[in-house]
Amino acid sequence: MNHQASTCGKILIFLSVCLVILTLPFSLFVCFKVVQEYERAVIFRLGRLMQGGAKGPGIFFILPCIDSYARVDLRTRTYDVPPQEVLTKDSVTVSVDAVVYYRVSNATVSIANVENAHHSTRLLAQTTLRNTMGTQHLHEILSERMTISDTMQVQLDEATDAWGIKVERVEM
């Protein structure tokens, strides 16, 4: 089965290359893609992740109808966690918000391992904020903001590592 699939794939790739050659120079506009310094491109050939990892920055070549690619922005993003109503350990309801600074550290993993890494990171930030605040007393929340922020950053970073995301900072 695998041998047949690879043979069929090779035939499709050969036909695509022939089509590119026959339509030169017009096909060059479709085949060459540019990735900026702050981006990487994850390329799939016939639905499978190509070897070599993410491409970029610079110019790369794709075969029309055979290859698809996803651009991944590596710049740091911020997320304002909306105010969360949290019941503290000493049964006081407080409204807490935070700002999470994160970036994609591994473009290939962020595309292949999770459907939407940014949305998942945002949801995780909200639940981590609620869970962390629920284990603290009100006076601890007020006096130890930096310690709680650091704890949240470590927890988020460990959880998002499998998604190719690096949480750089959390501020409350």
Summary of the structure (lengths in Angstrom):
residues: 172
radius of gyration: 22.6
end to end distance: 54.5
largest distance: 74.0
contacts: 481
relative contact order: 0.13
helix: 44%
strand: 32%
